[in-house]
Amino acid sequence: MKKSERAHAADNSGHKKEDERTRGDGVHESQERVKSEVRDDLIRNSQPILANKSQMLGMPQFGLRDNLIKCELLKNEDAYTYIKNYSFFLGTYNVNGQNPKESLSPWLASTATPPDFYLVGFQELDLSKEAFLFNDTPKEPEWMLAVYKGLHPDAKYALVKLVRLVGIMLLFYVKAEHAAHISEMEAETVGTGVMGRMGNKGAVAIRFQFHNSDICVVNSHLAAHTEEFERRNQDFKDICRRIQFRQDDLTLPPLAIMKHNVVLWLGDLNYRISDLEVDHVKDLIAKKDFETLYNHDQLKRQMDEEVVFVGFTEGEIDFQPTYKYDTGSDQWDTSEKCRVPAWCDRILWRGKNIKQLHYQSHMTLKTSDHKPVSSLLEIGIKVVNEESYKRTFEEIVRHIDRMENDCIPSVSLSEREFFFQDVKFMQHQAKTVSVYNDGQVPCQFEFIPKLDEPTYCKPWLTANPAKGTSVDIDLEVFVNRSTAPELNSGQQQLEDILVLHLERGKDYFISVTGNYLPSCFGSSLSTLCLLREPIQDMPLETIRELVRSCHFYKSTAISDRFTDSYIFEPFHPRTVKAAIVKLLTISVLQEELFQQPGLRGEFEEIRDCLDTGSLDTLPGSNHSVAEALLLFLDALPDPVIPFSFYPQCLDCCSDSSRCRQIISVLPQCHKNVFNYLIAFLQELLKHSAHNRLDVSILGRLTIHIHCLFLCTLSADLESAGQFQTQRFILHKTHSVLSEDEQNGK
Ligand SMILES: O=P(O)(O)O[C@@H]1[C@H](O)[C@H](O)[C@@H](OP(=O)(O)O)[C@H](OP(=O)(O)O)[C@H]1O
């Protein structure tokens, strides 16, 4: 093809997948037979073993952890692979646009035993302008058939890949039994010819995985002419830079030639013999002084200068130059060009465990102005030992598990079980749980609610702080008016489990239990009125039974049968009723009663005294007893005037007769307690000269003791009701007082 024709040629040499050809149509019947042997299907259907690293890397379903496993597997490849030698026959032949005219067996079947692989490269397969313009040539199947026929007769081979760019073609055959271990087959082409892009020069390349080794094979035809050695160097670099194989996992970057374990490079590299006259060269050849000649070989010189094929090895050349002959003969070029003989056709390799068994030219072939060259390489391939692989895999998984576990926050707790002894009403008890970070990473903890529970602990318990990093946590138990009723009645026990949750870590369970000493505080009036002994002398089961019976009688409206009159009976000093009355034994002469706080310690003594019936008179100051009275009323589960009566009370607060009527229909024990309270308030007013209480102070006091009516009403009702409550109490107190006055008391 003339250079003028090429100038207008389309760029058919791009770096495109479409440029590859694996032909199977429009060929001679015999060629069809060859096609039937083409074993691409074997490759496509082959199921690479699990240890195949590329396959593993390519599997998109792998997550982060799996990627880590894959990386570790790659790093530890030596632990589960062994090296097994396979023979690779590499051939290169510039056929000068000729048709196959003779058997290729002298070249391809020149080994004593059949090689495992054939990688056969051609250059100048077709020099026609059609081939150049359209990248299409009838010579492709012809040469493919010639190759197929020329392969070693003692083995059956499968064609794995054919890739061609204009006249540069590479055929990859493999012994059929190895096909199943080939995967990740890719091919690329790159033109470096006219305008640095056209396919008259350039390279075709394939890559594949065989067992656990990845292999890249390049067939290149570099720039011609003696003086163009630097251009050839540049072609080499361009090929290395521009050939990029796509990976199955598209998230991975494309693979360059040099990224492979093994790189095999063959072709018409076109490096010439320089600085010697043609006759001198021929003379040296005649004397078989290849050593002298080789010192003038441009490729050797360029490689020595490390400007090209860095890291590659070429075996010793002990055959005469393969270029340039008169076609059909072994005569040196007798044309007017009279080219200086050169080792244009070369085979090099890069990688470990590679040994060259032969490197030779094949002079008997006379089709072209070049002689074909072959190299038989014994290449150590990494093959997986299934047992070792399994072991390595398991070790890696264990190691990663350990690493993951180390990253899981972890703490140790000073104790997991806490028992609070003899918890009493309004008595604070605390114990400390120390949380120590014994993990490898900082951690955050938080107590979290158990399933279907709104808060992380029962209302009588708090953990402080409930969140943090590393700390002593106070577990505090405190039973107040809202939690006492259910504990007194045995409906609830001091039993809870705290779930200490570590962010990104596990949960720790802390058991909190205790025994609660039942108290008058937080018990219902109806239950208290049935108790014949101090509450703490009663077995819990009996109290529970009494509560149940109270509920039952309440529901059947006959509770008064059981509570009626008890409160005013002469009390045995140890009864609970006595306890209630005791609360009303405050000295009415005490100044600022209800206006000064009591002492916490005295309250506890008063509480114990009431709950155990241990003393006839209450200990502590009047102020402490007054406060105990308020706390007692405040803790009643159902106020003295029960909730159910509340709407009527608010209605009738300005009508004294209706107020009296309501009081008359209260359950008997509530009525009695109410009357006791009112009598007590009257008593206080009678001694107002001493205690300085008057009706308005008592009215204000009712704000504090509005619990008589409203202790558990919602806030809005409370605010609306306070004023009414006050009026009701004042009214009632007044009315009782005025009655008393009328009665001359
Ligand atoms: O692939 P292309 O671009 O056609 O390159 C030609 C090819 O390399 C021929 O082998 C070469 O002939 P020789 O082997 O005789 O050197 C010719 O040189 P030429 O142009 O000097 O004939 C080159 O132009």
The ligand as an SDF file (V2000), in Angstrom:
LIG
                    3D

 24 24  0  0  0  0  0  0  0  0999 V2000
    3.6300   -1.0180    7.3550 O   0  0  0  0  0  0  0  0  0  0  0  0
    4.1010    0.0490    6.4450 P   0  0  0  0  0  0  0  0  0  0  0  0
    3.8520    1.4070    6.9580 O   0  0  0  0  0  0  0  0  0  0  0  0
    3.7120   -0.1630    5.0340 O   0  0  0  0  0  0  0  0  0  0  0  0
    5.6750   -0.0630    6.5020 O   0  0  0  0  0  0  0  0  0  0  0  0
    6.4150   -0.7250    5.5630 C   0  0  0  0  0  0  0  0  0  0  0  0
    6.8490   -2.0660    6.1060 C   0  0  0  0  0  0  0  0  0  0  0  0
    7.4880   -1.8990    7.3110 O   0  0  0  0  0  0  0  0  0  0  0  0
    7.7540   -2.7640    5.1600 C   0  0  0  0  0  0  0  0  0  0  0  0
    8.2560   -3.9200    5.7890 O   0  0  0  0  0  0  0  0  0  0  0  0
    8.9180   -1.8660    4.7700 C   0  0  0  0  0  0  0  0  0  0  0  0
    9.6430   -2.4880    3.7440 O   0  0  0  0  0  0  0  0  0  0  0  0
   11.1000   -3.0570    4.0030 P   0  0  0  0  0  0  0  0  0  0  0  0
   10.8810   -4.2490    4.8220 O   0  0  0  0  0  0  0  0  0  0  0  0
   11.6160   -3.3420    2.6310 O   0  0  0  0  0  0  0  0  0  0  0  0
   11.9150   -2.0040    4.6620 O   0  0  0  0  0  0  0  0  0  0  0  0
    8.4430   -0.5490    4.2360 C   0  0  0  0  0  0  0  0  0  0  0  0
    9.5700    0.2470    3.9710 O   0  0  0  0  0  0  0  0  0  0  0  0
    9.7580    1.0650    2.6150 P   0  0  0  0  0  0  0  0  0  0  0  0
    8.7350    2.1220    2.6380 O   0  0  0  0  0  0  0  0  0  0  0  0
   11.1370    1.5810    2.6630 O   0  0  0  0  0  0  0  0  0  0  0  0
    9.5840    0.0600    1.5330 O   0  0  0  0  0  0  0  0  0  0  0  0
    7.5730    0.1770    5.2360 C   0  0  0  0  0  0  0  0  0  0  0  0
    7.1120    1.3640    4.6830 O   0  0  0  0  0  0  0  0  0  0  0  0
  1  2  2  0
  2  3  1  0
  2  4  1  0
  2  5  1  0
  5  6  1  0
  6  7  1  0
  6 23  1  0
  7  8  1  0
  7  9  1  0
  9 10  1  0
  9 11  1  0
 11 12  1  0
 11 17  1  0
 12 13  1  0
 13 14  2  0
 13 15  1  0
 13 16  1  0
 17 18  1  0
 17 23  1  0
 18 19  1  0
 19 20  2  0
 19 21  1  0
 19 22  1  0
 23 24  1  0
M  END
$$$$
